[in-house]
Amino acid sequence: MFILGLVNGFLCGITFKTAKIRQVNCGFYLFVLSIISPIGISMLTIKFWLLILTQMSIISNRSFLLIQCVSIDMLLIVFLRLHDCLSACISLERAATIIKGIYFRKEKDKYKAKWVIIILFILIISTTIHDPIHQYLIDDVEEQRTWCIVNYTEFLRIYDLIINFCHCVIPFGINIISAFIIIIIATRKRSTTQTHLSYKQHLNKQFQAHKHLL
């Protein structure tokens, strides 16, 4: 999985690094996704092997364990949430493009993607920073293992629950709504130009063509 993820990220990076593709927001978002996806897979692989080595007592330095406990978990969450948010941004851009049609101005629009990514990155970190602050190591004497756990107050527990809910539901909702917008508008345009088919037939064809977005 690790090797396949790296190869996929490398190939996607080559595809989306061209200036022509990155002239529009979708292309730039896809380019950034091609970078953070292999990084996320690498972090997950590192986390897995560190867990194995720690539980086998091969790695026992407490300072090192605390650093990886705090840093890797947070980075995994940040990259995962950024991936979901960028996927939602891509869906929004696709919906906006089909709505604007010929009035879409990529020259003016392409600069927004960089600011959107910066704002998303800051927002995600600011809503995740409470996690590493409350993480610490605990020793399991019976099993002779060291675990990385998090301990929240009641307020932070509710706050963390709300944040996790928002980071899951909002991108998912944006993806679904954008997909339906694309399908409906594409159906209307096709039914206007291709009158030999009924609206229901056009709708069914668009659902089949865009079902990967749902």
DRENKE-354717 format. One line per 10 residues: number of its first residue (from 1); for each residue y, z, x of N, C-alpha, C, O. Coordinates in Angstrom, 1 decimal. Layout:
N
NUM) Y:Z:X:Y:Z:X:Y:Z:X:Y:Z:X | ...
***
This chain:
214
1) -1.2:0.0:0.8:0.0:0.0:0.0:1.3:0.0:0.9:2.2:-0.7:0.6 | 1.2:0.8:1.9:2.4:0.9:2.8:2.7:-0.5:3.5:3.8:-0.9:3.5 | 1.6:-1.1:4.0:1.8:-2.4:4.7:2.2:-3.5:3.6:3.1:-4.3:3.9 | 1.6:-3.5:2.5:2.0:-4.5:1.4:3.4:-4.3:1.0:4.2:-5.2:0.8 | 3.9:-3.0:0.9:5.2:-2.7:0.5:6.2:-3.2:1.6:7.3:-3.7:1.2 | 5.9:-3.0:2.8:6.8:-3.4:3.9:6.9:-5.0:3.9:8.0:-5.5:4.1 | 5.7:-5.6:3.8:5.7:-7.1:3.8:6.5:-7.6:2.6:7.3:-8.6:2.7 | 6.3:-7.0:1.4:7.1:-7.4:0.2:8.6:-7.2:0.4:9.3:-8.1:0.1 | 8.9:-6.1:1.0:10.4:-5.8:1.2:10.9:-6.8:2.2:12.1:-7.3:2.0 | 10.2:-7.1:3.3:10.7:-8.0:4.3:10.9:-9.4:3.7:11.9:-10.1:4.0
11) 9.9:-9.9:2.9:10.0:-11.2:2.3:11.2:-11.3:1.3:11.9:-12.3:1.2 | 11.3:-10.2:0.5:12.4:-10.2:-0.5:13.8:-10.1:0.3:14.7:-10.8:-0.2 | 13.8:-9.4:1.4:15.0:-9.3:2.2:15.4:-10.7:2.7:16.6:-11.1:2.7 | 14.5:-11.5:3.2:14.7:-12.8:3.6:15.2:-13.7:2.5:16.1:-14.5:2.7 | 14.6:-13.5:1.3:15.0:-14.4:0.2:16.4:-14.1:-0.3:17.2:-15.0:-0.6 | 16.8:-12.8:-0.4:18.1:-12.4:-1.0:19.2:-12.2:0.0:20.3:-11.8:-0.4 | 19.0:-12.4:1.3:20.0:-12.1:2.3:21.0:-13.3:2.4:22.0:-13.2:3.0 | 20.6:-14.5:1.9:21.5:-15.6:2.0:22.8:-15.4:1.2:22.8:-14.8:0.2 | 23.9:-15.9:1.8:25.2:-15.7:1.3:25.3:-16.3:-0.1:26.0:-15.7:-1.0 | 24.7:-17.4:-0.4:24.8:-18.0:-1.7:24.2:-17.2:-2.8:24.8:-17.1:-3.9
21) 23.1:-16.5:-2.6:22.5:-15.7:-3.6:23.3:-14.4:-3.8:23.4:-13.9:-4.9 | 23.9:-13.9:-2.7:24.6:-12.6:-2.8:26.1:-12.8:-3.3:26.8:-11.9:-3.3 | 26.4:-14.0:-3.7:27.7:-14.3:-4.3:27.9:-13.7:-5.6:29.0:-13.4:-6.1 | 26.8:-13.4:-6.3:26.8:-12.8:-7.6:26.2:-11.4:-7.5:25.4:-11.1:-6.6 | 26.6:-10.6:-8.5:26.1:-9.2:-8.5:24.6:-9.0:-8.5:24.1:-8.2:-7.7 | 23.9:-9.8:-9.3:22.5:-9.7:-9.4:21.8:-10.0:-8.0:20.9:-9.2:-7.6 | 22.3:-11.0:-7.3:21.8:-11.3:-6.0:22.0:-10.2:-5.0:21.1:-9.9:-4.2 | 23.2:-9.5:-5.1:23.5:-8.4:-4.1:22.6:-7.2:-4.5:22.1:-6.5:-3.6 | 22.5:-6.9:-5.8:21.6:-5.8:-6.2:20.2:-6.0:-5.7:19.5:-5.1:-5.3 | 19.7:-7.2:-5.9:18.3:-7.5:-5.5:18.2:-7.4:-4.0:17.1:-7.0:-3.5
31) 19.2:-7.8:-3.2:19.2:-7.7:-1.8:19.1:-6.2:-1.4:18.3:-5.8:-0.5 | 19.9:-5.3:-2.0:19.8:-3.9:-1.7:18.5:-3.3:-2.1:17.9:-2.5:-1.4 | 18.0:-3.8:-3.3:16.6:-3.3:-3.7:15.6:-3.7:-2.7:14.6:-2.9:-2.4 | 15.7:-4.8:-2.1:14.7:-5.3:-1.1:14.8:-4.4:0.2:13.8:-4.4:1.0 | 15.9:-3.7:0.3:16.0:-2.8:1.5:15.5:-1.4:1.2:14.7:-0.9:2.0 | 15.9:-0.9:0.0:15.5:0.5:-0.3:14.1:0.6:-0.7:13.5:1.7:-0.6 | 13.5:-0.4:-1.2:12.1:-0.3:-1.7:11.1:0.0:-0.5:10.3:0.9:-0.6 | 11.2:-0.8:0.6:10.3:-0.4:1.7:10.6:0.9:2.3:9.8:1.6:2.9 | 11.9:1.3:2.3:12.3:2.6:2.8:11.7:3.7:2.0:11.2:4.7:2.5 | 11.7:3.5:0.7:11.1:4.5:-0.2:9.6:4.6:0.0:9.1:5.7:0.0
41) 9.0:3.5:0.2:7.5:3.5:0.4:7.2:4.2:1.8:6.2:4.9:1.9 | 8.1:3.9:2.8:7.9:4.6:4.1:8.0:6.1:4.0:7.3:6.8:4.6 | 9.1:6.5:3.2:9.3:8.0:3.0:8.1:8.6:2.3:7.7:9.7:2.7 | 7.6:7.9:1.3:6.4:8.5:0.6:5.2:8.6:1.5:4.4:9.5:1.4 | 5.0:7.6:2.4:3.9:7.6:3.3:4.0:8.7:4.3:3.1:9.4:4.6 | 5.2:8.9:4.8:5.5:10.0:5.7:5.3:11.3:5.1:4.7:12.2:5.7 | 5.7:11.5:3.8:5.5:12.7:3.1:4.0:13.0:2.9:3.6:14.1:3.0 | 3.3:12.0:2.6:1.8:12.1:2.4:1.1:12.7:3.7:0.4:13.6:3.6 | 1.4:12.0:4.8:0.8:12.4:6.0:1.3:13.7:6.6:0.5:14.5:7.2 | 2.5:14.0:6.3:3.0:15.4:6.7:2.3:16.5:5.9:2.0:17.5:6.4
51) 2.1:16.2:4.6:1.4:17.1:3.8:-0.1:17.4:4.3:-0.5:18.5:4.4 | -0.7:16.3:4.6:-2.1:16.4:5.2:-2.1:17.1:6.5:-2.9:18.0:6.6 | -1.2:16.8:7.4:-1.2:17.4:8.7:-0.8:18.9:8.6:-1.3:19.7:9.4 | 0.1:19.2:7.7:0.5:20.6:7.5:-0.7:21.4:6.9:-0.9:22.5:7.4 | -1.4:20.9:5.9:-2.5:21.7:5.3:-3.7:21.8:6.3:-4.5:22.7:6.1 | -3.7:20.9:7.3:-4.8:21.0:8.3:-4.3:21.9:9.5:-5.1:22.1:10.4 | -3.1:22.4:9.3:-2.5:23.3:10.4:-2.3:22.6:11.7:-2.2:23.2:12.7 | -2.2:21.3:11.7:-1.9:20.5:12.9:-0.4:20.6:13.2:0.0:20.7:14.3 | 0.4:20.6:12.1:1.8:20.9:12.3:2.1:22.2:11.7:1.8:22.5:10.5 | 2.6:23.1:12.5:2.9:24.5:12.1:4.3:25.0:12.4:4.6:26.2:12.1
61) 5.1:24.2:13.1:6.4:24.6:13.4:7.2:24.8:12.1:7.5:23.9:11.4 | 7.7:26.1:11.9:8.3:26.4:10.6:9.7:25.7:10.4:10.0:25.3:9.3 | 10.4:25.6:11.5:11.7:24.9:11.4:11.5:23.4:11.0:12.2:22.9:10.2 | 10.5:22.8:11.6:10.3:21.4:11.3:9.8:21.3:9.9:10.2:20.3:9.2 | 8.9:22.2:9.4:8.4:22.1:8.1:9.6:22.3:7.1:9.6:21.7:6.0 | 10.5:23.2:7.4:11.6:23.5:6.5:12.5:22.2:6.4:13.0:21.9:5.3 | 12.8:21.6:7.5:13.6:20.4:7.5:13.0:19.3:6.7:13.7:18.6:5.9 | 11.7:19.0:6.9:11.1:18.0:6.2:10.9:18.3:4.7:11.0:17.4:3.8 | 10.8:19.6:4.4:10.7:20.1:3.0:12.0:19.7:2.3:12.0:19.3:1.2 | 13.1:20.0:3.0:14.4:19.8:2.3:14.8:18.4:2.3:15.3:17.9:1.3
71) 14.6:17.7:3.4:15.2:16.3:3.6:14.4:15.2:2.9:14.9:14.4:2.1 | 13.1:15.2:3.1:12.2:14.1:2.6:12.2:14.1:1.1:12.2:13.0:0.5 | 12.0:15.3:0.5:11.9:15.3:-0.9:13.2:14.8:-1.6:13.2:14.0:-2.5 | 14.3:15.2:-1.0:15.6:14.7:-1.6:15.8:13.2:-1.4:16.2:12.5:-2.3 | 15.4:12.7:-0.2:15.6:11.3:0.1:14.7:10.5:-0.9:15.1:9.4:-1.4 | 13.5:11.0:-1.1:12.6:10.3:-2.1:13.2:10.2:-3.5:13.2:9.1:-4.1 | 13.8:11.3:-3.9:14.4:11.3:-5.2:15.6:10.4:-5.3:15.8:9.7:-6.3 | 16.4:10.4:-4.2:17.6:9.6:-4.2:17.3:8.1:-4.2:17.9:7.4:-5.0 | 16.3:7.7:-3.4:15.9:6.3:-3.4:15.3:5.9:-4.7:15.5:4.7:-5.1 | 14.5:6.7:-5.3:13.8:6.4:-6.6:14.9:6.2:-7.7:14.8:5.3:-8.4
81) 15.8:7.2:-7.7:16.9:7.1:-8.7:17.8:5.9:-8.5:18.2:5.2:-9.5 | 18.1:5.6:-7.2:18.9:4.4:-6.9:18.2:3.1:-7.3:18.8:2.2:-7.8 | 16.9:3.1:-7.1:16.1:1.9:-7.5:16.2:1.7:-9.0:16.4:0.6:-9.4 | 16.0:2.8:-9.8:16.1:2.7:-11.2:17.5:2.2:-11.7:17.6:1.4:-12.6 | 18.5:2.8:-11.1:19.9:2.5:-11.5:20.2:1.0:-11.1:20.9:0.3:-11.9 | 19.8:0.5:-10.0:20.1:-0.8:-9.6:19.3:-1.8:-10.5:19.8:-2.9:-10.8 | 18.1:-1.4:-10.9:17.3:-2.3:-11.8:18.1:-2.4:-13.2:18.1:-3.4:-13.8 | 18.7:-1.3:-13.6:19.5:-1.3:-14.8:20.7:-2.1:-14.6:21.1:-2.9:-15.6 | 21.3:-2.1:-13.5:22.5:-2.9:-13.2:22.2:-4.4:-13.2:22.9:-5.2:-13.7 | 21.0:-4.7:-12.7:20.6:-6.1:-12.7:20.4:-6.6:-14.2:20.8:-7.7:-14.5
91) 19.8:-5.8:-15.0:19.6:-6.1:-16.4:21.0:-6.3:-17.1:21.2:-7.2:-17.9 | 21.9:-5.4:-16.8:23.3:-5.5:-17.4:24.0:-6.8:-16.9:24.6:-7.5:-17.7 | 23.8:-7.2:-15.7:24.5:-8.4:-15.1:23.8:-9.6:-15.8:24.6:-10.6:-16.1 | 22.5:-9.6:-16.0:21.9:-10.8:-16.6:22.4:-10.9:-18.1:22.6:-12.0:-18.5 | 22.5:-9.8:-18.8:23.0:-9.8:-20.1:24.5:-10.3:-20.1:24.9:-11.1:-21.0 | 25.3:-9.8:-19.2:26.7:-10.2:-19.1:26.8:-11.7:-18.8:27.7:-12.3:-19.3 | 26.0:-12.2:-18.0:26.0:-13.6:-17.6:25.7:-14.5:-18.8:26.4:-15.5:-19.0 | 24.7:-14.1:-19.6:24.4:-15.0:-20.7:25.4:-14.9:-21.8:25.6:-15.8:-22.6 | 26.1:-13.7:-21.9:27.2:-13.6:-22.8:28.4:-14.4:-22.4:29.0:-15.1:-23.2 | 28.8:-14.3:-21.1:30.0:-15.0:-20.6:29.8:-16.5:-20.5:30.7:-17.3:-20.8
101) 28.5:-16.9:-20.2:28.2:-18.3:-20.0:29.1:-19.0:-19.0:29.1:-18.6:-17.9 | 29.8:-20.0:-19.4:30.6:-20.8:-18.5:31.8:-20.1:-18.0:32.5:-20.5:-17.1 | 32.2:-19.0:-18.7:33.4:-18.2:-18.3:33.1:-17.2:-17.3:34.0:-16.4:-16.8 | 31.8:-17.1:-16.8:31.4:-16.2:-15.8:32.1:-16.6:-14.4:31.8:-17.7:-14.0 | 32.8:-15.7:-13.8:33.5:-16.0:-12.6:32.9:-15.2:-11.4:33.3:-14.0:-11.2 | 32.0:-15.8:-10.7:31.3:-15.1:-9.7:32.2:-14.7:-8.5:32.0:-13.8:-7.8 | 33.3:-15.5:-8.3:34.2:-15.2:-7.1:34.9:-13.9:-7.3:35.0:-13.1:-6.4 | 35.3:-13.6:-8.6:35.9:-12.3:-8.9:34.9:-11.2:-9.1:35.2:-10.1:-8.8 | 33.8:-11.6:-9.6:32.8:-10.6:-10.0:31.9:-10.0:-8.8:31.4:-8.9:-8.9 | 31.8:-10.8:-7.7:30.9:-10.4:-6.7:31.2:-9.1:-5.9:30.4:-8.5:-5.4
111) 32.5:-8.8:-5.9:33.0:-7.6:-5.2:32.7:-6.3:-5.9:32.7:-5.2:-5.3 | 32.4:-6.4:-7.2:32.1:-5.2:-8.0:30.8:-4.5:-7.6:30.7:-3.3:-7.6 | 29.9:-5.3:-7.2:28.5:-4.8:-6.8:28.6:-3.7:-5.7:27.9:-2.7:-5.8 | 29.4:-4.0:-4.7:29.5:-3.0:-3.6:30.0:-1.7:-4.1:29.5:-0.6:-3.7 | 31.1:-1.7:-4.9:31.7:-0.5:-5.4:30.7:0.2:-6.4:30.6:1.4:-6.4 | 30.0:-0.5:-7.1:29.0:0.1:-8.1:27.9:0.8:-7.3:27.6:1.9:-7.7 | 27.4:0.2:-6.2:26.4:0.8:-5.4:26.9:2.1:-4.7:26.2:3.1:-4.7 | 28.1:2.0:-4.2:28.7:3.2:-3.6:28.9:4.4:-4.6:28.6:5.5:-4.3 | 29.4:4.0:-5.8:29.6:5.1:-6.8:28.3:5.6:-7.2:28.2:6.8:-7.4 | 27.3:4.8:-7.4:26.0:5.2:-7.8:25.4:6.2:-6.8:24.8:7.2:-7.1
121) 25.5:5.8:-5.5:24.9:6.6:-4.4:25.6:8.0:-4.4:24.9:9.0:-4.2 | 26.9:8.0:-4.5:27.6:9.3:-4.5:27.2:10.1:-5.7:26.9:11.3:-5.6 | 27.1:9.5:-6.9:26.7:10.2:-8.1:25.3:10.7:-8.1:25.1:11.9:-8.5 | 24.4:10.0:-7.5:23.0:10.4:-7.4:22.9:11.6:-6.5:22.2:12.5:-6.8 | 23.6:11.5:-5.3:23.5:12.6:-4.4:24.1:13.9:-5.0:23.6:15.0:-4.8 | 25.2:13.7:-5.7:25.9:14.9:-6.2:25.1:15.5:-7.3:25.2:16.7:-7.6 | 24.2:14.8:-8.0:23.4:15.4:-9.0:22.0:15.7:-8.5:21.1:16.2:-9.3 | 21.8:15.6:-7.2:20.5:15.9:-6.6:20.6:17.0:-5.5:19.6:17.6:-5.1 | 21.8:17.3:-5.1:22.1:18.2:-4.0:21.6:19.6:-4.3:21.3:20.4:-3.3 | 21.6:20.0:-5.5:21.1:21.3:-5.9:19.7:21.6:-5.5:19.2:22.7:-5.3
131) 18.9:20.5:-5.5:17.5:20.6:-5.2:17.1:21.1:-3.8:16.4:22.1:-3.7 | 17.6:20.5:-2.7:17.3:21.0:-1.4:17.9:22.4:-1.1:17.4:23.1:-0.3 | 19.0:22.7:-1.8:19.7:24.0:-1.6:18.7:25.1:-2.0:18.8:26.2:-1.4 | 17.9:24.9:-3.0:17.0:25.9:-3.5:15.6:25.7:-3.2:14.7:26.3:-3.8 | 15.3:24.9:-2.2:13.9:24.7:-1.7:13.7:25.7:-0.5:14.6:25.9:0.3 | 12.5:26.2:-0.4:12.1:27.0:0.7:10.6:27.0:0.9:9.9:26.5:0.0 | 10.1:27.5:2.0:8.7:27.6:2.3:8.1:28.9:1.8:8.7:29.9:1.9 | 6.9:28.8:1.4:6.1:30.0:1.0:4.7:29.9:1.6:4.1:28.8:1.6 | 4.2:31.0:2.1:2.9:31.0:2.7:1.9:31.5:1.7:2.0:32.6:1.1 | 0.8:30.7:1.6:-0.3:31.1:0.8:-1.3:31.8:1.7:-2.1:31.1:2.4
141) -1.4:33.1:1.6:-2.2:33.9:2.6:-3.7:33.6:2.3:-4.5:33.5:3.2 | -4.1:33.6:1.0:-5.5:33.4:0.6:-6.0:32.1:1.1:-7.1:32.0:1.7 | -5.3:31.0:0.9:-5.7:29.7:1.3:-5.2:29.3:2.7:-5.6:28.2:3.2 | -4.4:30.1:3.3:-3.8:29.9:4.6:-3.1:28.5:4.7:-3.4:27.7:5.5 | -2.2:28.4:3.7:-1.4:27.1:3.6:0.1:27.5:3.4:0.4:28.6:3.0 | 0.9:26.5:3.8:2.3:26.7:3.6:2.8:25.6:2.6:2.5:24.4:2.7 | 3.5:26.1:1.6:3.9:25.2:0.5:5.5:25.1:0.5:6.2:26.1:0.8 | 6.0:23.9:0.1:7.4:23.7:-0.1:7.6:23.8:-1.6:7.2:22.9:-2.4 | 8.4:24.8:-2.0:8.6:25.0:-3.5:10.1:25.1:-3.7:10.9:25.3:-2.8 | 10.5:25.0:-5.0:11.9:25.1:-5.4:12.0:26.2:-6.4:11.1:26.4:-7.3
151) 13.0:27.0:-6.3:13.2:28.2:-7.2:14.6:28.1:-7.8:15.6:28.3:-7.1 | 14.7:27.8:-9.1:16.0:27.7:-9.8:16.2:28.9:-10.7:15.3:29.6:-11.1 | 17.5:29.2:-10.9:17.9:30.1:-11.9:17.7:29.5:-13.3:17.5:28.3:-13.3 | 17.9:30.2:-14.3:17.7:29.6:-15.7:18.7:28.5:-15.9:18.4:27.5:-16.5 | 20.0:28.7:-15.5:21.0:27.7:-15.7:20.6:26.4:-14.9:20.7:25.3:-15.5 | 20.2:26.6:-13.6:19.9:25.4:-12.8:18.6:24.7:-13.3:18.5:23.5:-13.2 | 17.7:25.5:-13.9:16.5:24.9:-14.4:16.9:23.9:-15.6:16.3:22.8:-15.7 | 17.8:24.4:-16.5:18.2:23.6:-17.6:19.0:22.4:-17.1:18.8:21.3:-17.6 | 19.9:22.6:-16.1:20.7:21.6:-15.6:19.8:20.5:-14.9:20.0:19.3:-15.1 | 18.8:20.9:-14.2:17.9:20.0:-13.5:17.1:19.2:-14.6:16.8:18.0:-14.4
161) 16.7:19.8:-15.7:16.0:19.2:-16.7:16.8:18.1:-17.4:16.4:17.0:-17.6 | 18.1:18.4:-17.6:19.0:17.4:-18.2:19.3:16.3:-17.3:19.3:15.1:-17.7 | 19.5:16.5:-16.0:19.7:15.5:-15.0:18.5:14.6:-14.9:18.7:13.3:-14.9 | 17.3:15.1:-14.8:16.1:14.3:-14.7:16.0:13.4:-16.0:15.6:12.3:-15.9 | 16.3:14.0:-17.1:16.2:13.3:-18.4:17.2:12.1:-18.4:16.8:11.0:-18.8 | 18.4:12.4:-18.0:19.4:11.3:-17.9:19.0:10.2:-16.9:19.1:9.0:-17.3 | 18.5:10.6:-15.8:18.1:9.6:-14.8:16.9:8.7:-15.2:16.7:7.6:-14.7 | 16.1:9.3:-16.1:15.0:8.5:-16.6:15.3:7.7:-17.8:15.0:6.5:-17.9 | 16.0:8.3:-18.8:16.2:7.6:-20.0:17.4:6.6:-20.0:17.2:5.5:-20.6 | 18.5:6.9:-19.3:19.6:6.0:-19.3:19.2:4.6:-18.7:19.5:3.6:-19.3
171) 18.7:4.6:-17.4:18.3:3.2:-16.9:17.2:2.5:-17.8:17.3:1.3:-18.0 | 16.3:3.3:-18.3:15.3:2.7:-19.2:15.9:2.1:-20.4:15.6:1.0:-20.9 | 16.9:2.9:-21.0:17.5:2.4:-22.2:18.4:1.1:-22.0:18.4:0.2:-22.8 | 19.1:1.1:-20.8:19.9:0.0:-20.4:19.0:-1.3:-20.3:19.4:-2.4:-20.7 | 17.8:-1.1:-19.6:16.9:-2.2:-19.4:16.5:-2.8:-20.8:16.4:-4.0:-21.0 | 16.1:-1.9:-21.7:15.6:-2.4:-23.0:16.7:-3.1:-23.8:16.5:-4.2:-24.4 | 17.9:-2.4:-23.9:19.0:-3.0:-24.7:19.4:-4.3:-24.1:19.6:-5.3:-24.8 | 19.5:-4.4:-22.8:19.9:-5.7:-22.1:18.9:-6.8:-22.4:19.3:-7.9:-22.6 | 17.6:-6.4:-22.3:16.6:-7.4:-22.6:16.7:-8.0:-24.0:16.5:-9.2:-24.2 | 16.9:-7.1:-25.0:17.1:-7.6:-26.4:18.3:-8.4:-26.5:18.3:-9.4:-27.3
181) 19.4:-8.1:-25.8:20.6:-8.9:-25.9:20.4:-10.3:-25.3:20.8:-11.3:-25.9 | 19.7:-10.4:-24.2:19.3:-11.7:-23.6:18.5:-12.5:-24.6:18.7:-13.7:-24.7 | 17.5:-11.9:-25.1:16.6:-12.6:-26.0:17.3:-13.1:-27.3:17.1:-14.3:-27.7 | 18.1:-12.2:-27.9:18.8:-12.6:-29.1:19.9:-13.7:-28.9:19.9:-14.7:-29.6 | 20.7:-13.6:-27.8:21.7:-14.6:-27.5:21.1:-15.9:-27.1:21.5:-17.0:-27.6 | 20.0:-15.9:-26.3:19.3:-17.1:-25.9:18.7:-17.8:-27.1:18.7:-19.0:-27.2 | 18.2:-17.0:-28.1:17.6:-17.5:-29.3:18.7:-18.2:-30.1:18.4:-19.3:-30.6 | 19.8:-17.6:-30.2:20.9:-18.2:-31.0:21.4:-19.5:-30.4:21.6:-20.5:-31.1 | 21.5:-19.6:-29.1:22.0:-20.8:-28.4:20.9:-21.9:-28.5:21.3:-23.0:-28.8 | 19.7:-21.6:-28.4:18.6:-22.6:-28.5:18.5:-23.1:-29.9:18.3:-24.3:-30.1
191) 18.6:-22.2:-30.9:18.5:-22.6:-32.3:19.6:-23.5:-32.7:19.5:-24.3:-33.7 | 20.8:-23.4:-32.0:21.9:-24.3:-32.3:21.7:-25.7:-31.8:22.1:-26.7:-32.4 | 21.2:-25.8:-30.6:21.0:-27.1:-29.9:19.7:-27.7:-30.2:19.6:-29.0:-30.2 | 18.7:-26.9:-30.5:17.3:-27.5:-30.8:17.0:-27.2:-32.3:16.2:-26.2:-32.5 | 17.5:-27.9:-33.2:17.4:-27.6:-34.6:16.0:-28.0:-35.2:15.7:-27.7:-36.3 | 15.2:-28.7:-34.4:13.8:-29.1:-34.9:12.9:-27.9:-35.0:11.8:-28.0:-35.6 | 13.3:-26.7:-34.4:12.5:-25.5:-34.4:13.2:-24.5:-35.3:14.5:-24.5:-35.3 | 12.5:-23.6:-36.0:13.1:-22.6:-36.8:13.6:-21.5:-35.9:13.2:-21.3:-34.7 | 14.5:-20.6:-36.4:15.0:-19.5:-35.7:13.8:-18.5:-35.2:13.8:-18.0:-34.1 | 12.9:-18.4:-36.1:11.7:-17.5:-35.8:10.9:-18.1:-34.6:10.4:-17.3:-33.8
201) 10.8:-19.4:-34.6:10.0:-20.0:-33.5:10.8:-19.9:-32.2:10.2:-19.6:-31.1 | 12.1:-20.0:-32.2:12.9:-19.9:-31.0:12.8:-18.4:-30.5:12.7:-18.1:-29.3 | 12.9:-17.5:-31.5:12.8:-16.1:-31.2:11.5:-15.7:-30.5:11.4:-15.0:-29.5 | 10.4:-16.3:-31.0:9.1:-16.0:-30.4:9.0:-16.6:-29.0:8.4:-16.0:-28.1 | 9.6:-17.8:-28.8:9.5:-18.4:-27.5:10.3:-17.6:-26.5:9.9:-17.4:-25.3 | 11.5:-17.0:-26.9:12.3:-16.2:-26.0:11.6:-14.9:-25.7:11.8:-14.4:-24.6 | 10.9:-14.3:-26.7:10.2:-13.1:-26.4:9.1:-13.4:-25.3:8.9:-12.6:-24.5 | 8.4:-14.5:-25.5:7.4:-14.8:-24.5:8.0:-15.1:-23.1:7.4:-14.7:-22.1 | 9.2:-15.7:-23.1:9.8:-16.1:-21.8:10.4:-14.8:-21.1:10.5:-14.8:-19.9 | 10.8:-13.8:-21.9:11.5:-12.7:-21.3:10.7:-11.4:-21.5:11.3:-10.3:-21.4
211) 9.4:-11.5:-21.8:8.7:-10.3:-22.1:8.5:-9.4:-20.9:8.3:-8.2:-21.0 | 8.7:-10.0:-19.7:8.6:-9.2:-18.4:9.8:-8.2:-18.3:9.8:-7.3:-17.5 | 10.9:-8.5:-19.1:12.0:-7.6:-19.1:11.9:-6.4:-19.9:12.6:-5.4:-19.8 | 10.9:-6.4:-20.8:10.7:-5.3:-21.8:9.7:-4.2:-21.2:9.4:-3.2:-21.9
***
